[in-house]
Amino acid sequence: MAMAIALIVLALGSVVFYFLSPWNLTPLASNWGTIDDTILITFWVTGGVFVAVNLFMACAIFRFRFKRHKRSHYEPENKKLEAWLTGLTTLGIAALLAPGLFVWGAFVTVPEDAHEVEVVGQQWHWSFRFPGEDGRFGAVHTRLVDEDNPFGLDPDDPQGQDDVLVARPHVKLPVDRPVKMRLRSQDVIHNFTVAPFRAKMDLVPGQVSYMWLTPTKTGEFEAVCAELCGIAHFAMRGRVEVVEQEAFDDWLGTQPTYADLVARGPGDPEAGAEQYARCVACHGPQGEGQQATNAPRLAGLRADYLRRQLRNFRIGARGQHEGDTFGQQMRPFALSLQSESSIEDLVAYIETLPVEPTRATITGDARRGARLYRSCGSCHGAQGQGKVEHRAPRLAGMNDWYLVRQLQHFRDGIRGRHPQDWYGNQMVDMAQILVDDAALRDVVAYIGSLAETSQADAGQASAEE
């Protein structure tokens, strides 16, 4: 009897919770209301079966409960009951599958007037590519991907010269206009999902998949990876901003084409030396960094990281938080770099500076830090060398006092919370594994040992030569 009551309470309680639940689908922002309808039908069919099965079990438990003087009756077949169960099951399965088949037919049939955008997934970030004035995408291949060609475009394909490249995980789309999204992965399986659009699809290495939708509401929506793609899967996020057609056209016109990036060429170190004259007082004449001025070492950092941080300071993604005292000092200088060419020149000069060993100022348990660093190594490399494909800077050989402060800032949300600091957002989440200051010092002490090892290996190689 108690079991029968429990099953009735479970069934009815689930129904009440469904109607009173605080969790609902995100507001629809595309043409795919039919997907919501399909989900609703699925809820009703499976919910009805769930309630019916539990009530039947409760009824059976009550009706056929144990009675001392009553014996069970064995009935191996009941054709009438089997016919009813088969018919009802057939109707239920049809109700579940038929709407989905009709929706899927529409989902894979792209309107002829849809414009195109390519979504490129890579651990752990999104980037986007639009066809140029010729309306056709240029050829790409993962073997061509490098620091200067992150999209892997074929430089010999004339159709790719006018392709518009958006290297950051933020794209704009026009409202009320169908868009076909070509989906391409450069490493593992990803899944591009924007919940309010009700559209998602896998990105499979070696092939180009697609989906389409028509955005119906202006606003900014979060894009996530809905496939377990690695250690930072949860931090692989981007933004899709839906705007009016005119605003979209203006934005697209400001994005660089592949030809623009190729023509830009390397920076001028001599011109950069003049820019760097203003950096010397804090960062030192050789970019070695100075703890007295709280300025980190610049020598040895990759060009792409230096460019990104200077741009972050310029747009306020760094240096605006009230807790980032030294970042606030850096921002006025970054604002004085008025053009991309001045940034390129400065970065080109910093790349010519000699890389000298740094002095350890932090004590910690390097052996414990080695265990904590396993997560860090997925992006920054096992030897702390940094990985351009993950937008992760070099850590080995950097000032330990600076690393401690930045990890504290990431952990406390002082750095990385700005919506345009895309990769800082990821670091905020990853830094939470350092639960206290002791753990923070331990991992930095281990990073310091990586620098010593790499320097020793370099010295041995030089001696052998």
N, C-alpha and C positions, 0 to 999 in steps of 0.2 A: 504493500500500500504506500509506504513512504517513497519507494522508487517511482511509482506511478505519479505521485504528486510532484516529485522532483522534475520529472520529464515534462509535465504540463507547465510548471513554473518556468523551466528553461525555454520552452517553445514560446510561450506568451511573453516572457520577459525579453526575448530576442526581438519579437515583433515591436514591442513598446520602445526598446532601445533604438531600433531602426528609425522610427518616426521622430523620436526625441533626441537623436544623436547630435552632438555639437559638430561632428565632422561631416563635411559635405564636399562635393566636387567644387573645384575652383570655378569662378565665373567664366562662362564660355566667351572666347574672344576670337572665334573663327567661324567658318561656315559649317563645321562638323557637329552640328546639333544632332545629326542622326546617330553619331557614336554615343552621345548621352542617352538617346532613346534605346539603343541596343543594350547599353549597360543597365538601364532601368528595367527592360524586359528580362534580362538575366537575373536581376535581383528578385523580380516577382516570381519567375519560374522556380528558381532554386529555393527561394524563401518559402513558396507554397509547398514544395516537396519536403523541405526541412520540417515545417510545421506538421504536415500530414504524417510523415514517418514517426515523429516523436509522439503525436497524439495516438497513432495506431499502436505504438509500443506501450504507451501508458494504458490504453484500453485492453490490450492483450494481457499485460501484467495483472490488471485488475480482474478481468473476466476469467482468466485461466489460472488464478492463484491456487495455491495448494489447499486441497480439501481432503480430509482423511478418508472418506468413504467414496470418493469420486476417482475414476480411472481415466487416463488419457485415451483419446481415440486416434488411431493411426490412419491417415488418409494420404496415400502416396501421390495422388493426382487430383486436380480440380480444374478441369478444362475451362469452366466458366471464369474462375478467378484468374487463370493464366491469360485468358483473352482480354479481360479488363486491364490487367497489369501491362500487357504488351501494347494495347491500344493507347493507354494513358502515357506510357513511357515514350511511344512514338510521337505523340502530340507534343510532349515536353521537349524532346530532342529537336523536333522540327521548329518549335517556337524559339529555341536557343540558337539554332544554326542559321535558319533562313534570313533573319534580319541582318546578321553579320555578313552573309554572302552578298547581299544587295549592297551593303555599305562598302565592303571590300572592292566590289566591282567599280564603284564610284571613286574609291580611294586610289586606285591604280590607273584611272583614266584621267590624264592631265588635260585641262582645257587648252585649246589651241592658242588662246591669247595670253597664256601665262608667261611671265618673265622668269628668268632663271638666276639662281645663286648657288654656288657650291659651298658646302659645309665640309671643312677639313678637320678631322679629329686626330689628336695625337696626345699621348700621355704628357701632361694632363691639362690640355687647353684646346680651345676652339679657334679656328681662323676661317676666313670667308673669301670667296673669289667671285667676281661678277664678270660676265663677258663684256668686251669693249664695244666700240661702235660697230664692229662687224657682226656682233651678235653671236659669236662662236667662241668657245673655249679653246685655248691652246693645249697642246699635248703636255702631259706631266708624267713623271716617273719617280718612284721613291729613291732610286739610285742617284738621282740628281739633287736630292735634298742636302743642303749644307747651310752654313751660317749666312752666306750671301744669297742663297736661293731656297728659303724655307718651304716654299710651295712645290719645289721640284719641277719647275717649268722647263720645257725644252727650249734652250736659247735659239735653236735653229728653226723653230716653228714660227712663221710670221703671224699666224693667227693668235699667238699668245702675247705678242708685244703690247697689245692694247688692253689686255686683261687687267681689271681693277682688283688690287690686292688689299685686303683688310687683315692685317697680321694680329690684331688684338681681338679678344673674345667679345666684341660688341658690334652688332650689325643693326642696320636700320632697314625697314621694309615699308612700302607704301600701303596705306589702308585701302580696303575694298578693291584690291587688285590681286588676282590669282598669282601665286608664285610656286614654281617647281624648285624643290631643293634637291640638288645632286649631293649625294653623301659619299665621302671618301675617307678612308682611314690610312694613316701612314705607319701604323705599327700593329695594334691589336684590335679586337672587336670593341667598338664603342656603340652607343645608342643616343641619338640626338632627340631630346624630349623637351617640349615646352607644354606644361600641363594645361594652361588655358586654351591652347590651340587644339587639344585632343588629338595631336598627330605625333607619331614617333616612328623611328625606323632604325634598324641596325646599320652600322658602318662596318663593312667586312673588308679586311685587307685583300687586295688583289682584284677588287671589283668596285663598280660604282652603282650604288642603290639610289632610290629616290622616293620622295613623297611630295604631295602638294597640298596647299591650303589657301584660303583667302582670309587674311586678317580683317576683322570687322570692328575692332575697337582700337583706338590710339592708346598708347601707354607703353610702359617698359615691363617686360616679362622675363623671368629667369629661365635660362636653358641649362639643363643638367645632362649628365651621362647616366642613362638608366641601365648600363651594363657594367658588371664588375670588371673593371679594366686595369686594376693594379692598386697599389697601396694608397695613392692619393685620389682614387676614384671619387670619393665623396666631395673632394674639393674641385673637381673638374666642372666649373660653372661658367656660364656666359650670360649675355643679356641680348634680347631681341627687342628693339624699340620700334614700335609701329607709329608712323607719322603720316602727315598728309603728303600727297604726291610731290608737291612743290618743294617741301622740306627734304624729301628723299632725294630729289634730283640735285638740289644744292649740296647735300652731304656727299652724294656719290661723286660729284664733280671735284670735290676736294681730296679724294682718295688717290693715292699714287697708282700708276700703272706699272707693269713689269718693265716697260721701256724707260719710264722715269727713274726707277731704282737702278737700272743698269747704267743709265747716263749720269747718274749722280756721282759715281766713281768714289775713290778713296779720298779721305781728308788730307789736308796739307799740314804736315808736322811743323813746318817753319811758322806758318800762320798760327798754329795751335800753341807754339811756344810763347807767343805774345799774349794769347788768352791765359795761358797757365801762369804768367807772371803774377796774376792776382790770387792764385791758389797757393803760392809758395809759402806765404806767411803762416798758413794753417797746416797744409799737407806736407810741407817740406820741399826742398829743391829737387829731390829725386822721387817725390811722390811716396816717401817711405812712411808717412803718417807721423803724427806727434800727439802723444797722450796729453801733454800740457795744454794743447789747444782743442783736445777732444776731436781731432780730425783723423780719420782712418787712412790706412795705406791705400793708394790708388794703383801703384805699380803692380802688375800681375793680374789685374782684373780684366775680363774680356770686354771687347768693344761694345757688344750688344747690351751687356749689363750696365756699362757706364752711360750709354745713350739713354737707356730706359730710365735710370734713376735721375739723370739730369732733366728729362722730360717730366718725370713725376714731380720734381721740385717746381718746375715751371707752371704746371697746371694745378698745383696745390694738393696733389695726392700724397706728397710728403712735405713736412715742414710747416704744417698748419695746426696740428694738434697742440694744445697748450702744454702737454707733457713732453713734447719733443723740443726741448730747449735748443739743442745744438742744430737740429734740423731747421728751426726757424732762422738761425744764423746763415745757413747754407742757401736758403731760398732766394734772397735778394741777388746773390751772385748768379744763380741759375737763370733768374729773370733777365739778367743783362745779356744772356746769349739769345739774341733776337731771331736768329735764323738757324735752319738745320745745318747749313754749311759751317757755321761757327761751332756747333756741337761736334760735327765730324772732324773739324780741324783739331779741336781740343783733344778729342779721343785719340786721334792719330798720334798726337804728340805724347800723350800718356803711355801709349803702347811702346814708345821708344825708350821709356825710362827703365833703368836696370832694376831687377828684382833682387832685393837684399833680404837676408834672414831677419825675422823679427825676434824680439826678446820676450820671453815668457814672463807674465806678470800675475797670472791666475794659477792657483793651486787647486787640484781636485783629483779624484780617483779616476785615472785614465782607463783602468780596466772596467769599471762600472760604466764609464762614458762610452766604451766600445759597444756595449750592449744597447745603449740608448741610441747610438749613432746608426744602427742598422736601418732604421726608418729613414734617417737623413740621407744615407748613401744611395737610396733609390733614385733621388733627384740629383744630389750633389756629387755622386760618384764614390766608389769605395775608398779612394784615396783623397777625397775632398777636392778633386781637380775641377769640379763643375761640369755641367753638361749643357751645351747650347740647345739641344733638342728639347730639354725640359725647362729652359729659361732659368736655370739654376746657376748662380755664380760660384766661383772658386772660393773655398773656405780655407784650404791648407795654406799656411804661411801668412794668413791675415792676422791683424792685431787682436789678441785674445780679449783684451778689455773692451774693444769695440764689439766683438761678437757677443760678449755677455750682455752689453747694453741693448743691442738690437734684439736679441732673443727675449730679453725682459720686455721690450717694447711690443714685440709681436704677441707675447703671451698675455700682456695686459691690454692689448688693443690700442696702444698708442700709435703703432705703425701697422699698416696693412688693412685697416678698416675702411679706408676711403673707397668708394665704389669704382673708381678708375684705377686703383692699384690692384690689377687683376691677379698678379702672382703673389703680391703681399697678402691678399685674401687667403690664399692657400697656406701661406706660412703661419698665419694666425691660428688656423686649425691644427696644423702640425705641431706648433710650439706647445700645445696643451699637454703633450706627453711629458714635458719637463715640469713635474708637479711641484717642485720647490727649487730654491736657489742652489741647493747642493747638487741636484741633478743637472742644473744648468752649468755649473762650474765643472762638473765631471765630464760632460760632453765636450765642452770647450777645451778642457785639458787633453782629451783624446784627439781632438782636431789639431791641437798643438803638436802632438806626437806624430801625426801624419806629415806635418810640415818638416819636422826634423828628419823623418825617414826619407821623404822625397829629396831633401837637400843632401842627405848622406849618399843616396843613390846617384844623384846628379854628380856629386864630387867624385865618386868611385868611377863613374863612366868617363868623366873628364881625364882622370888619372890613367885609365886604360887606353884612351886615345893617344 
